[in-house]
Amino acid sequence: MPRVELNIQAPNFTLNDFNGRSVSLSDFTGQKNVLVVFNRGFF
């Protein structure tokens, strides 16, 4: 199993929300965030 580094800054990225507006990770600087990722390869 690969070693996981903790407490490192995530790279900035931009995605569209459900309304088609661009949202960047940097928009949430200074706030507590949770990023949830669903791997569609497993059912």
N, C-alpha and C positions, 0 to 999 in steps of 0.2 A: 504494500500500500504506500502511495507517495506521501511524503512528509508535508503537512499543511502548516503554513506560516500564519500566525495569528496577529491581530492588531496592525495590519498593514492597510494603507489607504487604497480604496478601490479606484480603478481608472475611471475618468469621466466618460459617460456615454449618453447618447440622446436616442430616445424612442418616441413613437407616437402613442398618445393615450387613446381611449375609446372614441373620443371625438375628433381624432385626427390632428390634435395639437401636439407640437414637439415639447417633450419634457426631458430635461437633462438632470443627471444626478447632482450636478453642481447647484441646481435650483434649491436643493434641500440642505445646503451647507449650514452647519450649526444646529441642525435638528437631528433627533434620533430617527434612524431609518431601519426598515426591515426589507430585505430583498428576497422574494420567494421565487424560486425557479422550479418549474415542473419539467422533468425529463420525459418527453413523450415516447421514448423508446421502451419504457417499462409499463406494463399494465397490471 
